[in-house]
Amino acid sequence: MTLSVQEKVREFRDKAHRSKLLATVTQEQVAKKIYEDAARQWDDLAEKLEKTGVDVVLVVPEGTNPKYKNSTEYLIDRLLK
């Protein structure tokens, strides 16, 4: 785990201790929450960019059948349009 994720895990547990909500918070639960938050932030950013006319394409390693496999394919497609 990276240091920033470890810090977020520690911060999350500290907050839970203070609010007395901690039962057993696993690192997987914290990581899932972090990724869900990141996905929501990406969606918000993509929506704002699309409203201003910016083309938004996200390709992630775990994604299946992306339209573009890399930035070169995206650039060639955009230049040919």
N, C-alpha and C positions, 0 to 999 in steps of 0.2 A: 504494500500500500504506500502511496506517496505521503509525504509529510502533511500536505494540505488536507488530505482525506482523514489522516489520523487526528489532526487538529479539529476537524469538523466532528469527528466521532466523540472526541473528548468534550468539545463544546456542547454537543447535543446531550451527552450524559450529564454534564454539569447542570444544564438547564432542567433536565428531568429530575435530578436530585433536589434541586431547589424547589421545584413545584410538586415534589413527592409523587410524581407519576411514573417513576422508574420501577418496572417489574424486572424484566430482563430484556434489555435492548441489545440486539446483536449487531455486529458490524455490517452484516448483510442488510439488515433493516435500515440502517443509517445510509448505506451506500445506495439502496433502492430509493430512499427519499431524496438523496442528493441528485441522482439521475433523473428522477421525476421532476424535480425543480428545474434542472437544466433543460429538460425537454420543453417544459412550459415556458421558460424564458426564451428558448429558441423560437417557439411558435409565436410568441408575442413580437419578437424582433422581426421575424419573417413577415408577419402581417403588416407591421409598420413600414417595412421596406417595400413590400409589394404595393402598398397604398401610394408610395411616392414614385412608383414606376421602376424600382430596382428589381431585376430578375434574381430570384432566390432559388438555389438548388443545394440541398444538403445530401451528402453521400457519407454514410457511416460504414465501417468495416463489417458490422453485423447485418447490414441491409441486404435485402434480396432484390435482384433484378433492377439495379439503379439505372436511370436513363443514361447517365454518363459514368464511366468507370474511373475517370480522373479529370483533372482540370484541362488537360490538353484536348480531350474529346469535347468537352464543353465549349472551349474557345473555338475550335474548328467548326463546330455546329453553329455557333453564334456568328462567326465571320462569313459562313456560307449563306446565311439567311438574308 
